[in-house]
């Protein structure tokens, strides 16, 4: 690709932050993707059962 064509291909500033955030490795606890869904369903069922008692 010629150098003259590359100069006009800058990313918008709004996209640059998202791309930087997605490539950074954040510390903390790693949870599987299904865990928040399971925890929400379990909480809902628990609340319904406690309401019936």
NULOBA-561930 format. One record per residue: residue number from 1; residue in one letter; x, y, z of N, C-alpha, C, O, CB in turn. Coordinates in steps of 0.05 Angstrom, whole numbers, plus 5000, padded with zeros to 4 digits. Glycine has a CB too. Layout:
N
REC, NUM, A, X, Y, Z, X, Y, Z, X, Y, Z, X, Y, Z, X, Y, Z
...
***
This chain:
53
REC, 1, X, 5017, 4977, 5000, 5000, 5000, 5000, 5018, 5025, 5000, 5037, 5026, 5016, 4981, 5000, 5025
REC, 2, X, 5013, 5044, 4983, 5030, 5068, 4982, 5026, 5084, 5008, 5005, 5084, 5020, 5023, 5085, 4958
REC, 3, X, 5048, 5098, 5015, 5047, 5114, 5039, 5027, 5136, 5038, 5015, 5143, 5059, 5075, 5126, 5044
REC, 4, X, 5021, 5147, 5015, 5002, 5169, 5013, 4973, 5160, 5020, 4958, 5176, 5030, 5002, 5180, 4985
REC, 5, X, 4966, 5135, 5014, 4940, 5125, 5020, 4936, 5119, 5050, 4914, 5122, 5061, 4934, 5099, 5004
REC, 6, X, 4958, 5111, 5064, 4956, 5104, 5092, 4951, 5128, 5110, 4940, 5125, 5131, 4981, 5090, 5100
REC, 7, X, 4959, 5152, 5102, 4956, 5175, 5119, 4927, 5182, 5126, 4922, 5191, 5148, 4969, 5200, 5105
REC, 8, X, 4909, 5177, 5108, 4881, 5184, 5113, 4865, 5162, 5128, 4841, 5166, 5132, 4867, 5189, 5087
REC, 9, X, 4877, 5141, 5136, 4863, 5118, 5149, 4866, 5118, 5179, 4873, 5098, 5191, 4873, 5092, 5137
REC, 10, X, 4861, 5141, 5192, 4862, 5142, 5221, 4836, 5133, 5232, 4814, 5138, 5221, 4869, 5170, 5230
REC, 11, X, 4837, 5119, 5255, 4813, 5110, 5268, 4801, 5134, 5284, 4816, 5150, 5294, 4819, 5086, 5287
REC, 12, X, 4775, 5135, 5286, 4762, 5156, 5303, 4770, 5152, 5332, 4775, 5129, 5340, 4732, 5155, 5299
REC, 13, X, 4771, 5173, 5347, 4780, 5172, 5375, 4760, 5155, 5392, 4769, 5142, 5411, 4782, 5200, 5387
REC, 14, X, 4735, 5155, 5385, 4715, 5139, 5400, 4721, 5110, 5398, 4716, 5095, 5417, 4687, 5146, 5391
REC, 15, X, 4730, 5100, 5376, 4736, 5072, 5372, 4763, 5064, 5385, 4766, 5042, 5394, 4736, 5065, 5342
REC, 16, X, 4781, 5083, 5386, 4808, 5076, 5396, 4807, 5068, 5425, 4821, 5049, 5433, 4826, 5101, 5393
REC, 17, X, 4790, 5080, 5442, 4788, 5073, 5470, 4777, 5045, 5473, 4785, 5030, 5491, 4772, 5093, 5485
REC, 18, X, 4757, 5038, 5457, 4745, 5011, 5459, 4765, 4990, 5451, 4766, 4969, 5465, 4720, 5010, 5441
REC, 19, X, 4780, 4995, 5430, 4799, 4975, 5422, 4822, 4972, 5442, 4831, 4950, 5447, 4811, 4982, 5395
REC, 20, X, 4830, 4994, 5455, 4851, 4992, 5475, 4840, 4977, 5499, 4855, 4961, 5511, 4860, 5020, 5483
REC, 21, X, 4816, 4983, 5507, 4804, 4969, 5531, 4801, 4939, 5526, 4806, 4924, 5544, 4777, 4981, 5538
REC, 22, X, 4793, 4931, 5502, 4789, 4903, 5497, 4815, 4887, 5496, 4814, 4863, 5499, 4773, 4899, 5471
REC, 23, X, 4837, 4900, 5490, 4862, 4885, 5488, 4877, 4885, 5515, 4896, 4869, 5518, 4880, 4897, 5467
REC, 24, X, 4870, 4901, 5534, 4883, 4902, 5560, 4874, 4878, 5577, 4851, 4869, 5576, 4878, 4928, 5575
REC, 25, X, 4893, 4868, 5592, 4887, 4845, 5610, 4882, 4857, 5638, 4900, 4869, 5650, 4911, 4825, 5611
REC, 26, X, 4858, 4853, 5647, 4851, 4864, 5674, 4854, 4842, 5695, 4848, 4818, 5689, 4822, 4875, 5674
REC, 27, X, 4863, 4849, 5718, 4865, 4830, 5740, 4838, 4824, 5752, 4819, 4838, 5747, 4885, 4840, 5761
REC, 28, X, 4837, 4804, 5768, 4812, 4797, 5781, 4804, 4768, 5777, 4820, 4752, 5766, 4790, 4815, 5771
REC, 29, X, 4781, 4761, 5787, 4771, 4734, 5786, 4760, 4728, 5758, 4745, 4744, 5747, 4750, 4729, 5807
REC, 30, X, 4768, 4706, 5747, 4758, 4698, 5720, 4733, 4680, 5725, 4735, 4660, 5739, 4780, 4682, 5704
REC, 31, X, 4711, 4687, 5714, 4687, 4671, 5716, 4678, 4662, 5688, 4682, 4676, 5669, 4664, 4687, 5730
REC, 32, X, 4667, 4638, 5687, 4656, 4629, 5661, 4633, 4646, 5652, 4620, 4659, 5668, 4648, 4599, 5663
REC, 33, X, 4628, 4645, 5626, 4607, 4662, 5614, 4579, 4654, 5624, 4561, 4671, 5625, 4607, 4661, 5584
REC, 34, X, 4575, 4629, 5631, 4549, 4620, 5639, 4543, 4626, 5669, 4520, 4625, 5677, 4546, 4590, 5635
REC, 35, X, 4563, 4633, 5684, 4559, 4637, 5713, 4540, 4660, 5720, 4523, 4655, 5738, 4586, 4642, 5726
REC, 36, X, 4542, 4683, 5708, 4523, 4704, 5716, 4494, 4697, 5709, 4476, 4704, 5724, 4530, 4730, 5701
REC, 37, X, 4490, 4682, 5687, 4463, 4674, 5680, 4453, 4654, 5701, 4430, 4656, 5710, 4462, 4662, 5652
REC, 38, X, 4469, 4635, 5708, 4462, 4615, 5728, 4456, 4628, 5755, 4437, 4620, 5769, 4484, 4594, 5731
REC, 39, X, 4473, 4646, 5763, 4469, 4660, 5789, 4444, 4676, 5789, 4430, 4677, 5810, 4494, 4678, 5795
REC, 40, X, 4437, 4689, 5767, 4412, 4704, 5766, 4388, 4686, 5767, 4369, 4692, 5781, 4411, 4721, 5740
REC, 41, X, 4389, 4664, 5753, 4366, 4645, 5754, 4363, 4633, 5781, 4341, 4630, 5791, 4371, 4622, 5733
REC, 42, X, 4385, 4626, 5794, 4385, 4615, 5821, 4373, 4635, 5841, 4358, 4627, 5858, 4413, 4606, 5830
REC, 43, X, 4381, 4660, 5838, 4371, 4680, 5856, 4340, 4684, 5852, 4326, 4687, 5871, 4385, 4707, 5851
REC, 44, X, 4332, 4684, 5827, 4303, 4686, 5821, 4287, 4663, 5833, 4266, 4668, 5845, 4298, 4688, 5792
REC, 45, X, 4296, 4639, 5830, 4282, 4616, 5840, 4282, 4617, 5871, 4262, 4610, 5883, 4296, 4590, 5831
REC, 46, X, 4304, 4625, 5883, 4305, 4627, 5912, 4286, 4647, 5923, 4272, 4643, 5943, 4334, 4634, 5921
REC, 47, X, 4284, 4670, 5910, 4265, 4691, 5918, 4236, 4681, 5915, 4219, 4686, 5933, 4268, 4717, 5902
REC, 48, X, 4230, 4667, 5894, 4203, 4656, 5890, 4196, 4636, 5912, 4174, 4636, 5922, 4200, 4644, 5862
REC, 49, X, 4215, 4618, 5918, 4210, 4598, 5938, 4207, 4610, 5966, 4189, 4602, 5981, 4233, 4578, 5939
REC, 50, X, 4223, 4631, 5972, 4220, 4644, 5998, 4193, 4659, 6000, 4182, 4661, 6021, 4243, 4663, 6003
REC, 51, X, 4184, 4669, 5977, 4158, 4683, 5977, 4135, 4664, 5982, 4115, 4672, 5994, 4155, 4698, 5950
REC, 52, X, 4137, 4640, 5973, 4116, 4620, 5977, 4114, 4609, 6005, 4094, 4599, 6013, 4120, 4597, 5957
REC, 53, X, 4136, 4611, 6020, 4136, 4600, 6048, 4121, 4618, 6067, 4120, 4611, 6091, 4164, 4597, 6057
***
